[in-house]
Amino acid sequence: MGFGDVSGRNLGSELASTGRMAEARRHGVPAFRILTDRTLKTLATSHPATTEALLAVPGIGSSTVAKYGTNICRVLRDNGA
């Protein structure tokens, strides 16, 4: 999942605009099938630091963690979350 640099940008917006949209296009599914807006908002406020902690976020299950967890955690870490 291609999450990019979010310097000076809202974390939820970054997760939505880079990784989520790219993955949705790649798989031919709507963006909300990757991560919902509600899940993005929760990630931006809860700042889970590990893939295990992602499992506590509503809307994120083991499949999402397996596919995207490392990259989501990297975006959170790289942006002071």
RAGI-V966860 format. One record per pair of residues at least 12 apart in sequence whose C-alpha atoms are under 8 Angstrom apart, sorted by the first residue. I is the first residue (numbers start at 0). J is the second residue. If there is no record, write none. Layout:
I;J
I;J
This chain:
0;18
0;19
0;21
0;22
0;67
0;70
1;17
1;18
1;21
1;70
2;14
2;17
2;18
2;70
2;71
2;74
3;17
3;18
3;74
4;74
5;74
5;78
6;78
10;43
10;75
10;78
11;39
11;40
11;42
11;43
14;39
14;71
14;74
15;34
15;36
15;39
19;33
19;34
33;63
34;58
34;59
35;58
38;56
38;57
38;58
38;59
41;56
41;57
42;56
43;75
43;80
46;75
46;80
47;72
47;75
48;72
48;75
48;76
49;69
49;72
50;64
50;68
50;69
50;72
53;68
